[in-house]
Amino acid sequence: MSGIAKRSVSIRGHRTSISLEKPFLEELEAIARRQNMPLATLIAEVDENRSADNNLSSELRLHVLRDLKARLEETNDKA
């Protein structure tokens, strides 16, 4: 079972924390690297665009899922 990774980040000048399973955090870090941006910037972008109904950790998991699905679709389109 994957442990929960807790991380504190600053978003637009205020501190917040996220709790994600380690594979989700690792994938978020990979997304940030591919987009050539700090992880905190990626998290801030996701936070800015999330619905008020979703908490940040849940929205980050959904962001990872959408990214993986988009890359899979792109790979399948090239085949």
OpenMM code with the backbone's topology and positions (N, CA, C; nanometers):
from openmm import Vec3, app, unit

residues = "MET SER GLY ILE ALA LYS ARG SER VAL SER ILE ARG GLY HIS ARG THR SER ILE SER LEU GLU LYS PRO PHE LEU GLU GLU LEU GLU ALA ILE ALA ARG ARG GLN ASN MET PRO LEU ALA THR LEU ILE ALA GLU VAL ASP GLU ASN ARG SER ALA ASP ASN ASN LEU SER SER GLU LEU ARG LEU HIS VAL LEU ARG ASP LEU LYS ALA ARG LEU GLU GLU THR ASN ASP LYS ALA".split()
positions = [
    Vec3(0.0835, -0.1179, 0.0000),
    Vec3(0.0000, 0.0000, 0.0000),
    Vec3(0.0882, 0.1245, 0.0000),
    Vec3(0.0479, 0.2247, -0.0746),
    Vec3(0.1233, 0.3491, -0.0831),
    Vec3(0.0917, 0.4372, 0.0362),
    Vec3(0.1961, 0.4933, 0.0951),
    Vec3(0.1764, 0.5855, 0.2056),
    Vec3(0.1268, 0.7195, 0.1557),
    Vec3(0.0758, 0.7959, 0.2479),
    Vec3(0.0292, 0.9307, 0.2168),
    Vec3(0.1471, 1.0254, 0.2321),
    Vec3(0.1678, 1.1079, 0.1312),
    Vec3(0.2710, 1.2103, 0.1369),
    Vec3(0.2035, 1.3425, 0.1701),
    Vec3(0.2505, 1.4078, 0.2741),
    Vec3(0.1963, 1.5384, 0.3113),
    Vec3(0.2993, 1.6428, 0.2722),
    Vec3(0.2508, 1.7498, 0.2133),
    Vec3(0.3398, 1.8553, 0.1645),
    Vec3(0.2756, 1.9886, 0.1934),
    Vec3(0.3556, 2.0819, 0.2434),
    Vec3(0.3100, 2.2201, 0.2616),
    Vec3(0.3593, 2.3020, 0.1441),
    Vec3(0.2727, 2.3861, 0.0911),
    Vec3(0.3086, 2.4719, -0.0217),
    Vec3(0.2528, 2.6122, 0.0010),
    Vec3(0.3160, 2.7096, -0.0622),
    Vec3(0.2651, 2.8467, -0.0613),
    Vec3(0.1922, 2.8708, -0.1922),
    Vec3(0.0692, 2.9160, -0.1811),
    Vec3(-0.0121, 2.9478, -0.2980),
    Vec3(-0.0552, 3.0929, -0.2858),
    Vec3(-0.0043, 3.1731, -0.3774),
    Vec3(-0.0366, 3.3159, -0.3774),
    Vec3(-0.0199, 3.3790, -0.2393),
    Vec3(0.0900, 3.3440, -0.1740),
    Vec3(0.1248, 3.4071, -0.0471),
    Vec3(0.0665, 3.3438, 0.0778),
    Vec3(-0.0138, 3.2396, 0.0653),
    Vec3(-0.0619, 3.1740, 0.1873),
    Vec3(-0.0233, 3.0270, 0.1858),
    Vec3(0.0065, 2.9755, 0.3037),
    Vec3(0.0487, 2.8369, 0.3187),
    Vec3(-0.0731, 2.7463, 0.3254),
    Vec3(-0.0610, 2.6324, 0.2592),
    Vec3(-0.1638, 2.5295, 0.2673),
    Vec3(-0.0927, 2.3954, 0.2616),
    Vec3(-0.1614, 2.2910, 0.2963),
    Vec3(-0.1005, 2.1587, 0.2887),
    Vec3(-0.1876, 2.0673, 0.2041),
    Vec3(-0.1210, 1.9715, 0.1433),
    Vec3(-0.1908, 1.8708, 0.0646),
    Vec3(-0.1519, 1.7338, 0.1174),
    Vec3(-0.2402, 1.6401, 0.1037),
    Vec3(-0.2144, 1.5007, 0.1408),
    Vec3(-0.2481, 1.4151, 0.0201),
    Vec3(-0.1455, 1.3529, -0.0353),
    Vec3(-0.1637, 1.2686, -0.1534),
    Vec3(-0.0887, 1.1379, -0.1361),
    Vec3(-0.1411, 1.0339, -0.1968),
    Vec3(-0.0666, 0.9106, -0.2027),
    Vec3(0.0626, 0.9367, -0.2805),
    Vec3(0.1701, 0.8698, -0.2428),
    Vec3(0.3003, 0.8967, -0.3033),
    Vec3(0.3007, 0.8863, -0.4559),
    Vec3(0.2329, 0.7881, -0.5164),
    Vec3(0.2322, 0.7840, -0.6636),
    Vec3(0.1699, 0.9076, -0.7270),
    Vec3(0.0682, 0.9644, -0.6642),
    Vec3(0.0071, 1.0869, -0.7178),
    Vec3(0.1037, 1.2047, -0.7055),
    Vec3(0.1718, 1.2148, -0.5917),
    Vec3(0.2681, 1.3225, -0.5742),
    Vec3(0.3830, 1.3087, -0.6738),
    Vec3(0.4313, 1.1877, -0.6930),
    Vec3(0.5393, 1.1649, -0.7892),
    Vec3(0.4959, 1.2020, -0.9304),
    Vec3(0.3733, 1.1704, -0.9662),
    Vec3(0.3239, 1.2042, -1.0997),
    Vec3(0.3043, 1.3546, -1.1149),
    Vec3(0.2577, 1.4210, -1.0096),
    Vec3(0.2474, 1.5672, -1.0137),
    Vec3(0.3849, 1.6301, -1.0352),
    Vec3(0.4857, 1.5774, -0.9673),
    Vec3(0.6223, 1.6275, -0.9846),
    Vec3(0.6692, 1.6071, -1.1283),
    Vec3(0.6342, 1.4932, -1.1871),
    Vec3(0.6716, 1.4656, -1.3263),
    Vec3(0.6005, 1.5617, -1.4216),
    Vec3(0.4741, 1.5911, -1.3958),
    Vec3(0.3994, 1.6870, -1.4790),
    Vec3(0.4671, 1.8234, -1.4719),
    Vec3(0.5014, 1.8652, -1.3516),
    Vec3(0.5671, 1.9955, -1.3345),
    Vec3(0.6997, 1.9986, -1.4106),
    Vec3(0.7770, 1.8906, -1.4046),
    Vec3(0.9041, 1.8848, -1.4795),
    Vec3(0.8794, 1.8944, -1.6291),
    Vec3(0.7795, 1.8215, -1.6803),
    Vec3(0.7497, 1.8255, -1.8240),
    Vec3(0.7064, 1.9651, -1.8675),
    Vec3(0.6395, 2.0362, -1.7790),
    Vec3(0.5927, 2.1710, -1.8108),
    Vec3(0.6960, 2.2768, -1.7723),
    Vec3(0.8109, 2.2301, -1.7240),
    Vec3(0.9219, 2.3191, -1.6879),
    Vec3(0.8781, 2.4272, -1.5885),
    Vec3(0.8133, 2.3831, -1.4807),
    Vec3(0.7681, 2.4765, -1.3784),
    Vec3(0.7865, 2.4132, -1.2409),
    Vec3(0.7990, 2.4969, -1.1384),
    Vec3(0.8049, 2.4423, -1.0027),
    Vec3(0.6734, 2.3733, -0.9657),
    Vec3(0.6836, 2.2749, -0.8796),
    Vec3(0.5641, 2.2041, -0.8338),
    Vec3(0.4645, 2.3010, -0.7709),
    Vec3(0.5124, 2.3965, -0.6934),
    Vec3(0.4221, 2.4926, -0.6288),
    Vec3(0.3425, 2.5732, -0.7315),
    Vec3(0.4037, 2.6043, -0.8451),
    Vec3(0.3330, 2.6783, -0.9500),
    Vec3(0.2226, 2.5937, -1.0102),
    Vec3(0.2525, 2.4676, -1.0368),
    Vec3(0.1506, 2.3762, -1.0899),
    Vec3(0.0349, 2.3635, -0.9903),
    Vec3(0.0660, 2.3457, -0.8638),
    Vec3(-0.0380, 2.3326, -0.7622),
    Vec3(-0.1225, 2.4599, -0.7563),
    Vec3(-0.0584, 2.5755, -0.7655),
    Vec3(-0.1324, 2.7025, -0.7639),
    Vec3(-0.2263, 2.7127, -0.8834),
    Vec3(-0.1819, 2.6675, -1.0009),
    Vec3(-0.2677, 2.6712, -1.1197),
    Vec3(-0.3888, 2.5805, -1.1026),
    Vec3(-0.3658, 2.4608, -1.0506),
    Vec3(-0.4769, 2.3685, -1.0280),
    Vec3(-0.5733, 2.4286, -0.9267),
    Vec3(-0.5188, 2.4872, -0.8207),
    Vec3(-0.6020, 2.5484, -0.7178),
    Vec3(-0.6866, 2.6621, -0.7751),
    Vec3(-0.6265, 2.7427, -0.8599),
    Vec3(-0.6964, 2.8579, -0.9186),
    Vec3(-0.8146, 2.8146, -1.0057),
    Vec3(-0.8022, 2.6986, -1.0696),
    Vec3(-0.9045, 2.6538, -1.1637),
    Vec3(-1.0015, 2.5514, -1.1057),
    Vec3(-0.9857, 2.5171, -0.9800),
    Vec3(-1.0718, 2.4113, -0.9238),
    Vec3(-1.2077, 2.4645, -0.8835),
    Vec3(-1.3033, 2.3749, -0.8825),
    Vec3(-1.4376, 2.4055, -0.8349),
    Vec3(-1.4346, 2.4213, -0.6836),
    Vec3(-1.5163, 2.5092, -0.6330),
    Vec3(-1.5246, 2.5282, -0.4880),
    Vec3(-1.5737, 2.4021, -0.4179),
    Vec3(-1.6345, 2.3110, -0.4942),
    Vec3(-1.6863, 2.1870, -0.4368),
    Vec3(-1.5770, 2.0830, -0.4116),
    Vec3(-1.4606, 2.0980, -0.4747),
    Vec3(-1.3528, 1.9997, -0.4601),
    Vec3(-1.2430, 2.0541, -0.3712),
    Vec3(-1.1924, 1.9678, -0.2819),
    Vec3(-1.0774, 2.0118, -0.2050),
    Vec3(-0.9522, 1.9998, -0.2925),
    Vec3(-0.8470, 2.0670, -0.2527),
    Vec3(-0.7278, 2.0754, -0.3365),
    Vec3(-0.6647, 1.9392, -0.3610),
    Vec3(-0.6541, 1.8577, -0.2604),
    Vec3(-0.5926, 1.7254, -0.2793),
    Vec3(-0.6703, 1.6421, -0.3804),
    Vec3(-0.8028, 1.6443, -0.3721),
    Vec3(-0.8853, 1.5708, -0.4683),
    Vec3(-0.8665, 1.6262, -0.6087),
    Vec3(-0.8626, 1.7585, -0.6204),
    Vec3(-0.8459, 1.8207, -0.7515),
    Vec3(-0.7094, 1.7869, -0.8115),
    Vec3(-0.6073, 1.7744, -0.7275),
    Vec3(-0.4750, 1.7366, -0.7778),
    Vec3(-0.4766, 1.5935, -0.8304),
    Vec3(-0.5470, 1.5043, -0.7623),
    Vec3(-0.5593, 1.3671, -0.8124),
    Vec3(-0.6298, 1.3660, -0.9485),
    Vec3(-0.7358, 1.4453, -0.9607),
    Vec3(-0.8079, 1.4539, -1.0881),
    Vec3(-0.7193, 1.5134, -1.1974),
    Vec3(-0.6361, 1.6082, -1.1621),
    Vec3(-0.5441, 1.6675, -1.2595),
    Vec3(-0.4473, 1.5611, -1.3122),
    Vec3(-0.3950, 1.4795, -1.2223),
    Vec3(-0.3056, 1.3707, -1.2632),
    Vec3(-0.3798, 1.2752, -1.3569),
    Vec3(-0.5008, 1.2387, -1.3221),
    Vec3(-0.5794, 1.1484, -1.4054),
    Vec3(-0.6039, 1.2065, -1.5438),
    Vec3(-0.6437, 1.3341, -1.5498),
    Vec3(-0.6676, 1.3982, -1.6805),
    Vec3(-0.5399, 1.4035, -1.7639),
    Vec3(-0.4277, 1.4335, -1.6996),
    Vec3(-0.3000, 1.4392, -1.7706),
    Vec3(-0.2632, 1.3018, -1.8268),
    Vec3(-0.2764, 1.1988, -1.7459),
    Vec3(-0.2427, 1.0642, -1.7923),
    Vec3(-0.3344, 1.0197, -1.9064),
    Vec3(-0.4629, 1.0507, -1.8953),
    Vec3(-0.5568, 1.0141, -2.0018),
    Vec3(-0.5238, 1.0887, -2.1308),
    Vec3(-0.4886, 1.2162, -2.1207),
    Vec3(-0.4543, 1.2941, -2.2399),
    Vec3(-0.3287, 1.2389, -2.3061),
    Vec3(-0.2291, 1.2027, -2.2253),
    Vec3(-0.1063, 1.1477, -2.2837),
    Vec3(-0.1298, 1.0109, -2.3454),
    Vec3(-0.2157, 0.9302, -2.2846),
    Vec3(-0.2498, 0.7999, -2.3403),
    Vec3(-0.3222, 0.8166, -2.4732),
    Vec3(-0.4158, 0.9106, -2.4777),
    Vec3(-0.4898, 0.9375, -2.6015),
    Vec3(-0.3941, 0.9858, -2.7105),
    Vec3(-0.3013, 1.0716, -2.6747),
    Vec3(-0.2021, 1.1223, -2.7722),
    Vec3(-0.1155, 1.0082, -2.8254),
    Vec3(-0.0774, 0.9164, -2.7360),
    Vec3(0.0032, 0.8014, -2.7769),
    Vec3(-0.0771, 0.7121, -2.8710),
    Vec3(-0.2046, 0.6901, -2.8398),
    Vec3(-0.2890, 0.6066, -2.9247),
    Vec3(-0.3152, 0.6704, -3.0600),
    Vec3(-0.3253, 0.8029, -3.0638),
    Vec3(-0.3466, 0.8734, -3.1907),
    Vec3(-0.2259, 0.8624, -3.2817),
    Vec3(-0.1065, 0.8514, -3.2237),
    Vec3(0.0158, 0.8406, -3.3020),
    Vec3(0.0365, 0.7000, -3.3572),
    Vec3(-0.0292, 0.6020, -3.2946),
    Vec3(-0.0102, 0.4617, -3.3355),
    Vec3(-0.0849, 0.4280, -3.4622),
] * unit.nanometer
topology = app.Topology()
chain = topology.addChain("A")
for resn in residues:
    res = topology.addResidue(resn, chain)
    for name in ("N", "CA", "C"):
        topology.addAtom(name, app.Element.getBySymbol(name[0]), res)
